[in-house]
């Protein structure tokens, strides 16, 4: 009977409590892949699940972790064999299925994609769902523009010190777009310039630059994780034919907009889902990150063990996370 270590969240009268516990592999859910997890990563949804926020995880005790990479130990799937390295992100992993904050997961093979050649395990989790979302955003913007690439474009990225924003900033810079980074953290301007931002503005500065219901055309495209007033302002400031890819709601679940950006400038708002999309779309993005989109994320990434994860969860809940947190399960 094999046991393993996992971070477990337990609901109590005083709120959810976290601890590293020993669990039994036999208690994992059904699935045709048993995976020994090498690395996971910390996302805001993980922190929501760990802290018992409504609408993420139904039943506790629970092991969060919507990301995992590792080696297949057992499989009944014809698509994989024992020893294969695979990435699992999204679907129900870490939400109501025991997730990547444990040294083993058992999942359906339809959730797993092979780890591409050219992408190491730790690199894949330095990206994780945040990187996948950033990649999907950039890919969608390129498709909207007719796959012309980003040379000579001006782009804007909100939430730029967080996971999605920081990777989108680096990727757009690599693809030769001139990137404006928006942040609420004045102390992180140097950090963002180091990631490639040509300009860093604070959230309150954006209110001075942009005008409602429609203002000066400034940016060709945007990656937004905020929604709320920030998204409203981005939409008023796009050039003709420009678009914003939106994937988050840090600033709230709703926003206001007039019809003007859409009918006067042909602008578009593109929604990005990284959880339930077909596996083929995820695989395409992972392949790009292993080749043409290869990024050096070493300066963006902090590695922690399971024992150090609780502090990082509190940091991300308080809005203080900068860059990416990778969890070493070895």
N, C-alpha and C positions, 0 to 999 in steps of 0.2 A: 504494500500500500504506500504510494508515493505522496509525500507532503511537500508543500511549498510555502513561501512567504508572500503575503499580500497586504496591501493597505486596505483596511476595512472601515467603512462608515456605519455607525450604529445610531439609530434614532433614540434619543432620551428625552425626558421632560425638560431638560436644560438645553436642548438642541442636539445636533448631531456631534458625536464624538469620534475621533479618528485614532486608530492604532494599527501597528504592524502585527499581524497574527499569523499563526500557522494553519494552513487549510489543507484539505484532502482533495487530490485530483478527482477522485470518484464523485465528489460533490459538484463538479463543474457541469454546466448544462450540456444537452445533447448537441452533436455536431460531428461532421466527418473529418475534421482536422483538429488534432491536439498539437498545440504549438508551445514550445519553450520560448518564452519572451526574453529577448536580449535588452531591448530598450523600449520605452514609451515616451510620451511627452505630455506636458501640462497645457491644457486649453481652458478657456473660461467655462466651457460646459462641464469639464471635469470638476472644477471648483464648485459649480452649482450643484452637481450631483453629490459631491462629498459633503457639502454643507446642508443638504436636504431641502434646497429651494424647490418650490412646487413646479410641476410640469416637466421634470427631467427623469427622475427615478421613482418608480412606484413603491418598491418594496426594499426594506432594509432588514438585516445587515446587507451591505453591498460593497463590491470592489469597483471603483470607477476606473476610467482610462479609456478614452475613445480611440486611442492610437496604440498600435503595437507592431513590432517587427521581431521576427525570430525564426527558429528552425522547426520544421514539422517533425514531430516525434512519432505520431501515428496518423494514418489516413486510410479511409476506405474509398476515397475519391480517385477516379481515373485521371483526373486533371493534374494531380500532384503525386509526388513520392516522398518517402521519408528522407530527411536531410535537406529538402528544398528550403530555401530562405524566402519568406513571404512577408508582405506588408498587409496589415488589416487596419482600415480606418473607417469610421462612420458606421452606417447601418445601425444595429442596436448595441454594438460593442460599448461597454462602459455605461450604458444608460439603464437597461434592465437585464443585460447579459453581463456576467462577470468580466471585467475589462483588463486593460493593459497594466494596471497598477498591481498586478499579480504576476508571479514568475511563470505561470501557465495560463493559457486560455484554450477553450474548446469552442469552435465556431463552424458554421457551414462553409464549405469550400467556395461558395458563391460570394463570400465576403473578402476573399483573399486574392491578391495579385502578386505575381513573382517579383522579388527584389531585382531590379534591372542590373545588368552588368554596368559598372561605372558608378554605382551608387552604393556606398557602404551602409551598414545597418545604422550606425550613429548619424550619418548624413540624412538618411531617410526620416529619422525621428527629430532631427534638428529642423526639418521641414514640417513633418506631421500634417495634421489636418489644417493647421494654419498655412503652411506652405502650399498644400494642395488647393486651398481656397484662393490664395494669392495667384497661383498658377492658372486656375480656372478663370479667375477674373481677367487676367492679362490675355489669356487665350480668347475669351469672349469678346474683349475689346478689339483684338486684332481681327477676329472674324467679322465683327460689325463694320470695321473699316475696310473690308475687302482683302484682308491678309496682305496689306501693304507694308507691314512692319511699323516700327516706331521712330525711325530716323527723322529728326527734325521736329518731332512733336513736343508739346508741353503737356505735362500731366500733373495731377495733384493727388496726394494720398493722405487720407485721414487716419487717425489712430496710429500714427507712423512709428511709435515706439513699441507697439504691441506685436504679436506674432504675425498676423496677416499683413498689417501695414508695413512692418520692417522688411519682410521678404518681398512684398510688392514693390517697395521703394528700390531695393537692391536689383530686382529683376528688370524693372523698367529702365533703371540706369544702365544696366548691362546691355539692354536692347536699344540704347542711344536715345532715350527720351530725356528731356530736361524736366526734372522732378521737383515739385514744391511739396514739402512735407508739412503737414499740419499736426500740431501736438498741443496738449495742455500742460506739458512739462517743460518749463523754461530752462531747467538745468540740463536738458538733454539735447540742446541744439548742436553741440560739438559732436555728440554721438551720431546724430542724424546726418550731419555733414560728412562724417566718416563713412557712413553707409552709401553715400553718393548723392545726397540731396543738394541741388543747386541753390535752393532757398528753403529756409525754415520759418514758418509763421505760427504764431500762437492762435488758438481757437478764436480769441476775442479780436485778433487782428483781421481774421477772415470777415468778420462782421463789418469792418471798416472798408474792406476791399470790394466785397460783393454787394449788390443792390437788389432789392425785391421791387416788383415782381420779375424784372429782368434787367440785367446790367451789362457792363462791358464784357465783350468776349475775351477771355483770358486763357483758358486751358482747353486743350483738344480732348482730353479724356481724364477720367478720375477713377480711383479705387476707394470706395467708402465703406467703413465698418461702423460708422456712427449712427446714421439715419438722423431723425430729428431735425433741428434747425440747421445743422451742418450740411445735411443732404439738400435741404431747401436752398441754401446759399450756393452749393456747387452747381445745381441745375440752372441757376440764374446766370452763371459765369462761363458757360461752355461756348466754344466757337461753333459755327455752323457745321453740322454733321458730327458733332462730338457726342460722347456717351459717358455715363458713369456706371460702373459695375458695383452693385451694393450687396453686401453679405452679412451685415451686422446691425445691431440695434442698441449699441452702448448708449446712444443719446435718446433712446425711447423707441417704441414700436411704430410710431406714426410720424408723418411729416406733412408739411403743407407745400403745395406748388400751384402755380397758375398754369394755364395751357400754353403760355407764350413760348417757353423754351422748345416745346414740341412742334408747334405749328409755324413759328417764325424762324427757327434755326434747324429744324429737323433733328433735334437732339433725342437721345434714347436713354432710358433707365433699364439696366439689365440686371435681373436678379440672379444671384449665384447660390446654388445649393451644392454642398460638398458631401452630404450625408447619404442621400438615397439615389444619387445618379448612377447610371449603369457602370459596371466595373470597367468596361472598355474605355470610358472617358477618364476614369481615374488612372488607368494604365498608361494612357497617352500622355498625361501630365507627368507621371513618374518617369517615363522614358525621356521626356524633354529635360527634366531636371538632372538626368544622368548623362546628358550630352550637350545639346546646344544651350540649355539654360543652366548649366553647372554653376553653382555659387559656392564661394568660400564662406561658410557660416560660423567659422570658429570664433570670431569676435562678437557674434550675436548670441552665442549659446552658453548656458551654464548647466553643468552636469551635477545631478544630485542622486542620492540613493533613496530608497523607500523611507528611511528614517528622517531624511531631510525634506520630505515632500510636504508635510503639514505646514511648515513655515511658508513655503512657496504658495500654497493654496490660499493662505491668509493674505499674502502680498497681492496676488492677482485679484482677489475679491475686493481689496481696498483700492484697486486701480493703480498699483505701484509696479506692476511687472514691466520690465524692459527686456525686449528680445525674447529668446526662447529658453524654456526649461526642459532639459532632456533627463529622463529618469533611467538610471542604470539598474537593471534587474539582475545582473550577474551575481 
